């Protein structure tokens, strides 16, 4: 794993944007695996600014997202589909029909997981962007998820529900289940870019980078990926002093 320590969130976002925009310019037909959450917001703002100022085009780009809450429609303000449209996709020249995410309202979860597995198979990702859960999760693969997993429905860990409650009016509104891309599929991306910001991620960063590769720390699997870059700001990198 290549590790970049940024001095702050701004620098983390700038370095991530350099990698992502560089890839899009180099391969205008790239497939991007994207993430939601607070961490990539700075990166997305820079991608939008670059698109406006420098004309980097997303006309032939495809995107697939990591995960979606089960039970929330695409129009719900807290759905990840809505988050992606508002924070990135609608601001680019991308064809929205070429942006995929699990359907939180699918009537049959098994069929939806199979559909998404097929999408991921059909469009191999050139890069997969990840955030990191404070418990070491990647996408919604909580500790204990088998490394061989494909798209599946998860029951969110109690601390994930609490972490995510800040975006809802009340913790009781946070869905308890979600669809997520599996760890096997995350690892199939040609390149992985994982971002971690803030002191509450320091423990998870330390375990992911220096700890044992174990299903109890989902992000530790990234040590086995041939082209994985972690960008952490100083607070998130606090447990990496001797690296
Ligand atoms: C988001 C996702 C999650 C987040 C993680 C960190 O699509 O899959 O794994 O990346 O929970 O979230 P933030 O960035 O909000 O700290």
py3Dmol code that shows the C-alpha trace and the ligand (Angstrom):
import py3Dmol

protein = """\
ATOM      1  CA  UNK A   1       0.000   0.000   0.000  1.00  0.00           C
ATOM      2  CA  UNK A   2       1.309   3.424  -0.896  1.00  0.00           C
ATOM      3  CA  UNK A   3       0.678   5.942   1.893  1.00  0.00           C
ATOM      4  CA  UNK A   4       0.421   9.697   1.425  1.00  0.00           C
ATOM      5  CA  UNK A   5       0.128  11.853   4.527  1.00  0.00           C
ATOM      6  CA  UNK A   6      -1.483  15.208   3.823  1.00  0.00           C
ATOM      7  CA  UNK A   7      -1.159  18.141   6.200  1.00  0.00           C
ATOM      8  CA  UNK A   8      -4.897  18.714   6.336  1.00  0.00           C
ATOM      9  CA  UNK A   9      -8.223  17.904   4.661  1.00  0.00           C
ATOM     10  CA  UNK A  10      -7.670  20.508   1.936  1.00  0.00           C
ATOM     11  CA  UNK A  11      -4.368  18.925   0.914  1.00  0.00           C
ATOM     12  CA  UNK A  12      -5.885  15.423   1.126  1.00  0.00           C
ATOM     13  CA  UNK A  13      -8.672  16.498  -1.252  1.00  0.00           C
ATOM     14  CA  UNK A  14      -6.198  18.160  -3.642  1.00  0.00           C
ATOM     15  CA  UNK A  15      -4.007  15.051  -3.814  1.00  0.00           C
ATOM     16  CA  UNK A  16      -7.035  12.809  -4.339  1.00  0.00           C
ATOM     17  CA  UNK A  17      -8.312  15.140  -7.081  1.00  0.00           C
ATOM     18  CA  UNK A  18      -4.940  15.011  -8.823  1.00  0.00           C
ATOM     19  CA  UNK A  19      -5.178  11.209  -9.013  1.00  0.00           C
ATOM     20  CA  UNK A  20      -8.846  11.043 -10.012  1.00  0.00           C
ATOM     21  CA  UNK A  21      -8.761  13.854 -12.586  1.00  0.00           C
ATOM     22  CA  UNK A  22      -5.439  12.564 -13.962  1.00  0.00           C
ATOM     23  CA  UNK A  23      -7.037   9.172 -14.545  1.00  0.00           C
ATOM     24  CA  UNK A  24     -10.109  10.668 -16.268  1.00  0.00           C
ATOM     25  CA  UNK A  25      -7.913  12.761 -18.578  1.00  0.00           C
ATOM     26  CA  UNK A  26      -5.731   9.774 -19.397  1.00  0.00           C
ATOM     27  CA  UNK A  27      -8.688   7.463 -19.982  1.00  0.00           C
ATOM     28  CA  UNK A  28     -11.850   9.403 -20.925  1.00  0.00           C
ATOM     29  CA  UNK A  29     -13.817   6.108 -20.986  1.00  0.00           C
ATOM     30  CA  UNK A  30     -12.779   5.060 -17.488  1.00  0.00           C
ATOM     31  CA  UNK A  31     -15.120   3.345 -15.051  1.00  0.00           C
ATOM     32  CA  UNK A  32     -14.990   5.056 -11.672  1.00  0.00           C
ATOM     33  CA  UNK A  33     -16.097   3.349  -8.480  1.00  0.00           C
ATOM     34  CA  UNK A  34     -17.360   6.125  -6.202  1.00  0.00           C
ATOM     35  CA  UNK A  35     -18.177   6.525  -2.532  1.00  0.00           C
ATOM     36  CA  UNK A  36     -20.488   8.685  -0.455  1.00  0.00           C
ATOM     37  CA  UNK A  37     -19.918  10.057   3.051  1.00  0.00           C
ATOM     38  CA  UNK A  38     -18.237  13.223   4.251  1.00  0.00           C
ATOM     39  CA  UNK A  39     -14.664  12.362   3.291  1.00  0.00           C
ATOM     40  CA  UNK A  40     -14.922  12.563  -0.537  1.00  0.00           C
ATOM     41  CA  UNK A  41     -16.830  15.884  -0.535  1.00  0.00           C
ATOM     42  CA  UNK A  42     -13.636  17.970  -0.916  1.00  0.00           C
ATOM     43  CA  UNK A  43     -12.489  15.752  -3.790  1.00  0.00           C
ATOM     44  CA  UNK A  44     -15.880  16.019  -5.508  1.00  0.00           C
ATOM     45  CA  UNK A  45     -15.847  19.822  -5.176  1.00  0.00           C
ATOM     46  CA  UNK A  46     -12.435  19.867  -6.870  1.00  0.00           C
ATOM     47  CA  UNK A  47     -13.613  17.575  -9.681  1.00  0.00           C
ATOM     48  CA  UNK A  48     -16.549  19.922 -10.317  1.00  0.00           C
ATOM     49  CA  UNK A  49     -14.303  23.026 -10.248  1.00  0.00           C
ATOM     50  CA  UNK A  50     -11.839  21.370 -12.633  1.00  0.00           C
ATOM     51  CA  UNK A  51     -14.656  20.356 -14.991  1.00  0.00           C
ATOM     52  CA  UNK A  52     -15.899  23.967 -15.088  1.00  0.00           C
ATOM     53  CA  UNK A  53     -12.508  25.639 -15.321  1.00  0.00           C
ATOM     54  CA  UNK A  54     -10.482  23.184 -17.385  1.00  0.00           C
ATOM     55  CA  UNK A  55     -13.229  21.347 -19.256  1.00  0.00           C
ATOM     56  CA  UNK A  56     -12.266  17.826 -18.149  1.00  0.00           C
ATOM     57  CA  UNK A  57     -15.063  15.812 -19.711  1.00  0.00           C
ATOM     58  CA  UNK A  58     -17.071  12.944 -18.239  1.00  0.00           C
ATOM     59  CA  UNK A  59     -19.202  12.349 -21.345  1.00  0.00           C
ATOM     60  CA  UNK A  60     -17.829   8.826 -21.807  1.00  0.00           C
ATOM     61  CA  UNK A  61     -17.168   8.055 -18.145  1.00  0.00           C
ATOM     62  CA  UNK A  62     -19.181   5.461 -16.233  1.00  0.00           C
ATOM     63  CA  UNK A  63     -19.620   5.335 -12.497  1.00  0.00           C
ATOM     64  CA  UNK A  64     -20.736   2.701 -10.041  1.00  0.00           C
ATOM     65  CA  UNK A  65     -21.261   3.393  -6.363  1.00  0.00           C
ATOM     66  CA  UNK A  66     -20.425   1.338  -3.343  1.00  0.00           C
ATOM     67  CA  UNK A  67     -23.632   1.196  -1.396  1.00  0.00           C
ATOM     68  CA  UNK A  68     -27.178   2.365  -0.757  1.00  0.00           C
ATOM     69  CA  UNK A  69     -29.555   2.329   2.190  1.00  0.00           C
ATOM     70  CA  UNK A  70     -32.230  -0.334   1.925  1.00  0.00           C
ATOM     71  CA  UNK A  71     -35.687   1.208   1.990  1.00  0.00           C
ATOM     72  CA  UNK A  72     -34.787   4.709   0.771  1.00  0.00           C
ATOM     73  CA  UNK A  73     -35.939   5.806  -2.700  1.00  0.00           C
ATOM     74  CA  UNK A  74     -33.510   7.632  -5.027  1.00  0.00           C
ATOM     75  CA  UNK A  75     -35.425  10.854  -4.343  1.00  0.00           C
ATOM     76  CA  UNK A  76     -34.892  10.697  -0.558  1.00  0.00           C
ATOM     77  CA  UNK A  77     -32.447  13.402   0.538  1.00  0.00           C
ATOM     78  CA  UNK A  78     -30.455  10.926   2.636  1.00  0.00           C
ATOM     79  CA  UNK A  79     -30.253   8.272  -0.067  1.00  0.00           C
ATOM     80  CA  UNK A  80     -26.820   7.786  -1.543  1.00  0.00           C
ATOM     81  CA  UNK A  81     -28.267   8.125  -5.056  1.00  0.00           C
ATOM     82  CA  UNK A  82     -29.462  11.646  -4.144  1.00  0.00           C
ATOM     83  CA  UNK A  83     -26.129  12.441  -2.468  1.00  0.00           C
ATOM     84  CA  UNK A  84     -24.206  11.502  -5.610  1.00  0.00           C
ATOM     85  CA  UNK A  85     -26.442  13.501  -7.937  1.00  0.00           C
ATOM     86  CA  UNK A  86     -26.291  16.628  -5.790  1.00  0.00           C
ATOM     87  CA  UNK A  87     -22.635  16.499  -4.773  1.00  0.00           C
ATOM     88  CA  UNK A  88     -21.089  15.424  -8.053  1.00  0.00           C
ATOM     89  CA  UNK A  89     -22.950  13.841 -10.939  1.00  0.00           C
ATOM     90  CA  UNK A  90     -25.427  16.605 -11.854  1.00  0.00           C
ATOM     91  CA  UNK A  91     -22.543  19.090 -11.893  1.00  0.00           C
ATOM     92  CA  UNK A  92     -20.583  17.147 -14.523  1.00  0.00           C
ATOM     93  CA  UNK A  93     -21.373  16.452 -18.182  1.00  0.00           C
ATOM     94  CA  UNK A  94     -21.812  12.741 -17.419  1.00  0.00           C
ATOM     95  CA  UNK A  95     -24.747  10.760 -18.834  1.00  0.00           C
ATOM     96  CA  UNK A  96     -26.771   9.944 -15.708  1.00  0.00           C
ATOM     97  CA  UNK A  97     -27.838   6.671 -17.367  1.00  0.00           C
ATOM     98  CA  UNK A  98     -24.201   5.640 -17.077  1.00  0.00           C
ATOM     99  CA  UNK A  99     -24.120   6.073 -13.305  1.00  0.00           C
ATOM    100  CA  UNK A 100     -25.170   3.036 -11.327  1.00  0.00           C
ATOM    101  CA  UNK A 101     -25.963   2.349  -7.691  1.00  0.00           C
ATOM    102  CA  UNK A 102     -27.974  -0.311  -5.906  1.00  0.00           C
ATOM    103  CA  UNK A 103     -31.738   0.330  -5.867  1.00  0.00           C
ATOM    104  CA  UNK A 104     -32.683   0.812  -2.221  1.00  0.00           C
ATOM    105  CA  UNK A 105     -36.344   0.158  -3.078  1.00  0.00           C
ATOM    106  CA  UNK A 106     -35.827  -3.077  -5.002  1.00  0.00           C
ATOM    107  CA  UNK A 107     -38.696  -5.411  -4.134  1.00  0.00           C
ATOM    108  CA  UNK A 108     -36.459  -8.466  -4.209  1.00  0.00           C
ATOM    109  CA  UNK A 109     -33.088  -7.964  -2.543  1.00  0.00           C
ATOM    110  CA  UNK A 110     -31.549 -11.110  -3.979  1.00  0.00           C
ATOM    111  CA  UNK A 111     -32.441 -10.122  -7.557  1.00  0.00           C
ATOM    112  CA  UNK A 112     -31.044  -6.636  -6.958  1.00  0.00           C
ATOM    113  CA  UNK A 113     -27.753  -8.035  -5.620  1.00  0.00           C
ATOM    114  CA  UNK A 114     -27.483 -10.296  -8.696  1.00  0.00           C
ATOM    115  CA  UNK A 115     -28.213  -7.329 -10.992  1.00  0.00           C
ATOM    116  CA  UNK A 116     -25.474  -5.273  -9.327  1.00  0.00           C
ATOM    117  CA  UNK A 117     -22.991  -8.162  -9.419  1.00  0.00           C
ATOM    118  CA  UNK A 118     -23.607  -8.316 -13.186  1.00  0.00           C
ATOM    119  CA  UNK A 119     -23.078  -4.540 -13.576  1.00  0.00           C
ATOM    120  CA  UNK A 120     -19.744  -4.770 -11.728  1.00  0.00           C
ATOM    121  CA  UNK A 121     -18.725  -7.722 -13.858  1.00  0.00           C
ATOM    122  CA  UNK A 122     -19.650  -5.919 -17.085  1.00  0.00           C
ATOM    123  CA  UNK A 123     -17.868  -2.673 -16.201  1.00  0.00           C
ATOM    124  CA  UNK A 124     -14.529  -3.429 -14.523  1.00  0.00           C
ATOM    125  CA  UNK A 125     -13.457  -0.401 -12.481  1.00  0.00           C
ATOM    126  CA  UNK A 126     -10.300   1.473 -13.348  1.00  0.00           C
ATOM    127  CA  UNK A 127     -10.328   3.001  -9.888  1.00  0.00           C
ATOM    128  CA  UNK A 128     -12.325   2.440  -6.720  1.00  0.00           C
ATOM    129  CA  UNK A 129     -12.606   5.316  -4.270  1.00  0.00           C
ATOM    130  CA  UNK A 130     -13.171   4.381  -0.621  1.00  0.00           C
ATOM    131  CA  UNK A 131     -13.762   6.104   2.681  1.00  0.00           C
ATOM    132  CA  UNK A 132     -12.958   4.331   5.931  1.00  0.00           C
ATOM    133  CA  UNK A 133     -15.386   3.610   8.754  1.00  0.00           C
ATOM    134  CA  UNK A 134     -14.164   4.308  12.286  1.00  0.00           C
ATOM    135  CA  UNK A 135     -14.587   0.545  12.878  1.00  0.00           C
ATOM    136  CA  UNK A 136     -12.488  -0.293   9.823  1.00  0.00           C
ATOM    137  CA  UNK A 137     -15.377  -0.897   7.443  1.00  0.00           C
ATOM    138  CA  UNK A 138     -15.088  -0.268   3.699  1.00  0.00           C
ATOM    139  CA  UNK A 139     -18.308   0.370   1.812  1.00  0.00           C
ATOM    140  CA  UNK A 140     -20.831  -1.166   4.247  1.00  0.00           C
ATOM    141  CA  UNK A 141     -18.742  -4.280   4.773  1.00  0.00           C
ATOM    142  CA  UNK A 142     -18.735  -4.364   8.543  1.00  0.00           C
ATOM    143  CA  UNK A 143     -16.161  -6.263  10.648  1.00  0.00           C
ATOM    144  CA  UNK A 144     -16.570 -10.002  10.133  1.00  0.00           C
ATOM    145  CA  UNK A 145     -17.663  -9.771   6.471  1.00  0.00           C
ATOM    146  CA  UNK A 146     -15.998 -12.546   4.439  1.00  0.00           C
ATOM    147  CA  UNK A 147     -13.313 -11.234   2.076  1.00  0.00           C
ATOM    148  CA  UNK A 148     -14.938 -13.286  -0.704  1.00  0.00           C
ATOM    149  CA  UNK A 149     -18.291 -11.480  -0.514  1.00  0.00           C
ATOM    150  CA  UNK A 150     -20.166 -10.052  -3.506  1.00  0.00           C
ATOM    151  CA  UNK A 151     -23.045  -7.554  -3.418  1.00  0.00           C
ATOM    152  CA  UNK A 152     -25.178  -8.255  -0.375  1.00  0.00           C
ATOM    153  CA  UNK A 153     -27.548  -6.776   2.176  1.00  0.00           C
ATOM    154  CA  UNK A 154     -26.037  -5.891   5.533  1.00  0.00           C
ATOM    155  CA  UNK A 155     -27.391  -4.993   8.914  1.00  0.00           C
ATOM    156  CA  UNK A 156     -25.398  -1.938   9.915  1.00  0.00           C
ATOM    157  CA  UNK A 157     -23.246  -2.056  13.045  1.00  0.00           C
ATOM    158  CA  UNK A 158     -24.569   0.062  15.900  1.00  0.00           C
ATOM    159  CA  UNK A 159     -21.583   2.480  15.718  1.00  0.00           C
ATOM    160  CA  UNK A 160     -22.103   2.915  11.950  1.00  0.00           C
ATOM    161  CA  UNK A 161     -25.743   3.855  12.576  1.00  0.00           C
ATOM    162  CA  UNK A 162     -24.531   6.359  15.204  1.00  0.00           C
ATOM    163  CA  UNK A 163     -21.767   7.751  12.926  1.00  0.00           C
ATOM    164  CA  UNK A 164     -24.294   8.235  10.117  1.00  0.00           C
ATOM    165  CA  UNK A 165     -27.037   9.716  12.321  1.00  0.00           C
ATOM    166  CA  UNK A 166     -25.523  13.222  11.936  1.00  0.00           C
ATOM    167  CA  UNK A 167     -27.067  13.419   8.467  1.00  0.00           C
ATOM    168  CA  UNK A 168     -30.574  12.510   9.675  1.00  0.00           C
ATOM    169  CA  UNK A 169     -32.984  14.450  11.900  1.00  0.00           C
ATOM    170  CA  UNK A 170     -32.904  11.655  14.452  1.00  0.00           C
ATOM    171  CA  UNK A 171     -30.943   8.418  14.927  1.00  0.00           C
ATOM    172  CA  UNK A 172     -34.239   6.490  14.695  1.00  0.00           C
ATOM    173  CA  UNK A 173     -34.526   7.572  11.022  1.00  0.00           C
ATOM    174  CA  UNK A 174     -31.238   5.939   9.981  1.00  0.00           C
ATOM    175  CA  UNK A 175     -32.028   2.778   7.996  1.00  0.00           C
ATOM    176  CA  UNK A 176     -30.711  -0.335   9.731  1.00  0.00           C
ATOM    177  CA  UNK A 177     -29.951  -2.190   6.504  1.00  0.00           C
ATOM    178  CA  UNK A 178     -28.094  -1.386   3.318  1.00  0.00           C
ATOM    179  CA  UNK A 179     -26.982  -2.886   0.031  1.00  0.00           C
ATOM    180  CA  UNK A 180     -23.237  -2.959  -0.385  1.00  0.00           C
ATOM    181  CA  UNK A 181     -20.649  -3.942  -2.933  1.00  0.00           C
ATOM    182  CA  UNK A 182     -18.679  -6.870  -1.519  1.00  0.00           C
ATOM    183  CA  UNK A 183     -15.021  -6.960  -0.521  1.00  0.00           C
ATOM    184  CA  UNK A 184     -14.138  -9.293  -3.402  1.00  0.00           C
ATOM    185  CA  UNK A 185     -15.502  -6.713  -5.833  1.00  0.00           C
ATOM    186  CA  UNK A 186     -13.696  -3.820  -4.161  1.00  0.00           C
ATOM    187  CA  UNK A 187     -10.467  -5.775  -4.557  1.00  0.00           C
ATOM    188  CA  UNK A 188     -11.176  -6.368  -8.277  1.00  0.00           C
ATOM    189  CA  UNK A 189     -10.729  -2.664  -9.094  1.00  0.00           C
ATOM    190  CA  UNK A 190      -7.479  -1.984 -10.956  1.00  0.00           C
ATOM    191  CA  UNK A 191      -6.577   0.787  -8.551  1.00  0.00           C
ATOM    192  CA  UNK A 192      -7.918   1.670  -5.108  1.00  0.00           C
ATOM    193  CA  UNK A 193      -7.834   5.124  -3.544  1.00  0.00           C
ATOM    194  CA  UNK A 194      -8.821   5.236   0.120  1.00  0.00           C
ATOM    195  CA  UNK A 195      -9.206   8.509   1.989  1.00  0.00           C
ATOM    196  CA  UNK A 196      -9.202   9.015   5.754  1.00  0.00           C
ATOM    197  CA  UNK A 197      -9.570  12.305   7.578  1.00  0.00           C
ATOM    198  CA  UNK A 198      -9.824  13.177  11.250  1.00  0.00           C
ATOM    199  CA  UNK A 199      -8.725  11.802  14.596  1.00  0.00           C
ATOM    200  CA  UNK A 200     -11.708   9.429  14.831  1.00  0.00           C
ATOM    201  CA  UNK A 201     -10.191   7.444  11.924  1.00  0.00           C
ATOM    202  CA  UNK A 202      -6.682   7.119  13.419  1.00  0.00           C
ATOM    203  CA  UNK A 203      -7.302   3.772  15.118  1.00  0.00           C
ATOM    204  CA  UNK A 204      -8.839   2.263  11.968  1.00  0.00           C
ATOM    205  CA  UNK A 205      -6.013   3.621   9.761  1.00  0.00           C
ATOM    206  CA  UNK A 206      -3.411   2.113  12.111  1.00  0.00           C
ATOM    207  CA  UNK A 207      -5.083  -1.301  12.067  1.00  0.00           C
ATOM    208  CA  UNK A 208      -5.726  -1.232   8.307  1.00  0.00           C
ATOM    209  CA  UNK A 209      -2.118  -0.389   7.450  1.00  0.00           C
ATOM    210  CA  UNK A 210      -0.043  -2.031  10.186  1.00  0.00           C
ATOM    211  CA  UNK A 211      -2.325  -4.649  11.702  1.00  0.00           C
ATOM    212  CA  UNK A 212      -2.985  -8.245  10.731  1.00  0.00           C
ATOM    213  CA  UNK A 213      -4.961  -8.876   7.553  1.00  0.00           C
ATOM    214  CA  UNK A 214      -8.204 -10.064   9.103  1.00  0.00           C
ATOM    215  CA  UNK A 215     -11.905 -10.040   8.319  1.00  0.00           C
ATOM    216  CA  UNK A 216     -12.357  -8.338  11.692  1.00  0.00           C
ATOM    217  CA  UNK A 217     -10.799  -5.215  10.108  1.00  0.00           C
ATOM    218  CA  UNK A 218     -12.260  -5.122   6.597  1.00  0.00           C
ATOM    219  CA  UNK A 219      -9.868  -2.388   5.366  1.00  0.00           C
ATOM    220  CA  UNK A 220      -6.850  -4.557   6.260  1.00  0.00           C
ATOM    221  CA  UNK A 221      -7.570  -6.560   3.075  1.00  0.00           C
ATOM    222  CA  UNK A 222      -6.243  -3.563   1.116  1.00  0.00           C
ATOM    223  CA  UNK A 223      -2.705  -4.560   2.163  1.00  0.00           C
ATOM    224  CA  UNK A 224      -3.123  -7.362  -0.392  1.00  0.00           C
ATOM    225  CA  UNK A 225      -4.078  -5.101  -3.313  1.00  0.00           C
ATOM    226  CA  UNK A 226      -1.279  -4.490  -5.858  1.00  0.00           C
ATOM    227  CA  UNK A 227      -2.157  -0.815  -6.459  1.00  0.00           C
ATOM    228  CA  UNK A 228      -3.742   0.784  -3.418  1.00  0.00           C
ATOM    229  CA  UNK A 229      -3.088   4.366  -2.302  1.00  0.00           C
ATOM    230  CA  UNK A 230      -4.133   5.618   1.113  1.00  0.00           C
ATOM    231  CA  UNK A 231      -4.296   9.373   1.607  1.00  0.00           C
ATOM    232  CA  UNK A 232      -4.674  10.324   5.263  1.00  0.00           C
ATOM    233  CA  UNK A 233      -4.489  13.734   6.851  1.00  0.00           C
ATOM    234  CA  UNK A 234      -2.211  14.171   9.872  1.00  0.00           C
ATOM    235  CA  UNK A 235      -4.962  13.497  12.406  1.00  0.00           C
ATOM    236  CA  UNK A 236      -6.013  10.268  10.711  1.00  0.00           C
ATOM    237  CA  UNK A 237      -2.361   9.228  10.319  1.00  0.00           C
ATOM    238  CA  UNK A 238      -1.563   9.739  14.018  1.00  0.00           C
ATOM    239  CA  UNK A 239      -0.889   6.024  14.591  1.00  0.00           C
ATOM    240  CA  UNK A 240       1.488   5.709  11.618  1.00  0.00           C
ATOM    241  CA  UNK A 241       4.472   7.657  13.025  1.00  0.00           C
ATOM    242  CA  UNK A 242       7.100   5.066  12.221  1.00  0.00           C
ATOM    243  CA  UNK A 243       5.991   4.445   8.640  1.00  0.00           C
TER     244      UNK A 243
END
"""
ligand_1 = """\
16
LIG
C -19.805 5.376 1.769
C -19.262 4.196 2.418
C -18.707 4.215 3.800
C -17.963 5.504 4.131
C -17.405 5.435 5.561
C -16.739 6.733 5.953
O -20.270 5.075 0.469
O -19.274 3.161 1.824
O -17.855 3.116 3.972
O -16.918 5.671 3.220
O -18.431 5.155 6.448
O -17.702 7.752 5.976
P -17.310 9.277 6.149
O -16.542 9.668 4.939
O -18.620 10.009 6.229
O -16.491 9.375 7.395
"""
view = py3Dmol.view(width=600, height=400)
view.addModel(protein, "pdb")
view.setStyle({"model": 0}, {"cartoon": {"style": "trace"}})
view.addModel(ligand_1, "xyz")
view.setStyle({"model": 1}, {"stick": {}})
view.zoomTo()
view.show()
